[in-house]
Amino acid sequence: MVVLVFSISAHEAAHAWMSNRFGDDTARLLGRITLNPVHHIDPIGTLLIPIVSFILGSIGGTVARIPLIGWGKPTPVNPLRWRDKDRANVWVSAAGIIVNTIIAICAFIVLKVMIMTGGFEGMSRQLGEPIFLFLQLFLTMNISLAVFNLLPFPPLDGSKILETFLPASAQPILALMEQYGFIILMMLIYVGFFRAILGPIMDLVYYLLLLGVNR
């Protein structure tokens, strides 16, 4: 939960920062450009959804490889204040995904270097195991958040990015999906749709992480 809350806070702060860059200071004035989790925790997305996904993951035996998922309190933006609204909508929506990806890449690099150089072997068990666990969680958690938020279902970022590229004739369909977005997400988690997408991605990441390691 510590890693999840930090990662979600970074995700939402990125939305606020990018929106401010495009001329809308709404989130900045509300103090949302911060890693302080108090400003970003959402009761459903940060607490309920992670608990449900943890339980379902436990049943499916995938907790270790596919961790908790969720989202934070929506970052308030005013599109009317954006410069170049279509471009701003894409970048503001994608900002959180980009930050989660950057965090995952950093965790991957540190883990890879430590594994290849035997850095963990030189540590005591009391120190090495917690550091390895945190880095592993930062890697898997942020990949999960990036992939999860790319899904084109409201209220996730993927739906907002998709909205920019959809023709006007498709907007009513997206508006209809917004009414049932939460229900759709719960169903997708329950039937294992998200795990089916994330599983191969995590397999590839761990393959690359262990590539070149003498077993």
KELUMPA-836972 format. One record per residue (C-alpha): x, y, z. Coordinates in steps of 0.02 Angstrom, whole numbers, plus 50000, padded with zeros to 5 digits. Layout:
<lummis>
XYZ;...
</lummis>
This chain:
<lummis>
500005000050000;501465011850033;502115009249856;500355010249783;499925026649870;501585034449820;501385028849639;499595035349630;500135051949707;501495053749576;500225049349441;498975062649495;500315075849528;500895073149348;499145076949284;499115093049385;500855098249329;500495095149145;498825104249152;499715119249229;500985118649087;499575120548962;498865135849050;497635128749177;498195131949356;496615124749437;497485109449511;499045119249558;498025131749659;497205117149750;498915110349799;498845095049686;500615096749617;501305087049765;501765069349817;500825071549981;499565057149973;498285066750077;497895077049922;497665062049807;496855047549901;495155042249834;494095030649945;493575019749799;495075020149683;496445020249816;495625009049946;494134998849884;494804993749712;496524988549777;495724977949913;494564969549787;495974966649663;497064959449802;495704947149853;495384941849673;497254940749641;497444929649793;496094918049729;496944917149560;498674915149633;499374930449545;499744942349688;501634941149675;501694945249489;500154956449468;499974967949619;498624979749678;497874991949554;496875007849579;496785026449551;496795042549650;495595056849675;495285064349502;496385079449467;495255094549431;495605102849264;494755116549165;494935112548978;494285129848935;495915137048999;497035125248901;498055131148754;497835119448605;496445109348687;496625092948589;498495092048617;498285097048799;496975083648828;498125070048763;499655075748861;498725079449023;497845062549014;499465053348972;500545062449101;500145050349242;500465035249132;502125042549077;502675045749257;502215028049310;503205021349162;504715031949210;504645025549390;504525007649326;506025010149211;507065017449352;506615002749466;507024990549325;508734998449295;509214998249479;508614980249499;509534974749342;511164982949397;511034975949573;510654958349509;512024958449376;513344965249495;512834954449642;512414969849745;511074960949845;512254946749889;513404959049974;512014965050091;511384957150248;509724948050232;508874961050345;509384974850224;509414966250055;507684958250061;506714974250101;507664984149968;507374970449838;505534969449885;505254988149872;506124989249703;505134974349639;503514982149698;503944998949620;504274989849456;502704979049452;501544991949531;501975005849409;501884994649257;500184988949319;499585006849345;500215012249173;499374997649084;497784998949187;497575017449152;497825014548966;496215004448959;494925014348859;493565013648992;492965028749093;493565035649210;495305029349161;496535040149064;496435029148910;494635034248881;495095052748887;496505050248763;495345040148651;494035053848660;495215065948571;495365054448420;493575048148409;492425055548277;490945065648339;489775051348295;490615040248425;490495052648569;488755046648626;489455029048648;490855035648759;489605046148857;488555030548886;490075020948945;490455034749072;488815030649161;489345012649188;491225014549191;491455008549370;490354993249342;491294988949182;492964990149272;492384978949414;491774966049290;493404966449193;494404963849353;493244949849409;493344939949245;495234941849238;495304953049084;496614964449161;497684949849219;497584942349044;498314958448971;499584961849106;500214944049126;501194942948961;501894960448989;502554955749161;503254939349092;504244949348964;504854961849095;505474948049211;506264938949065;507264954649023;507664957449206;508414940049225;509204939549052;511064935849067;510934930049248;511794913549286;510484902449366;
</lummis>
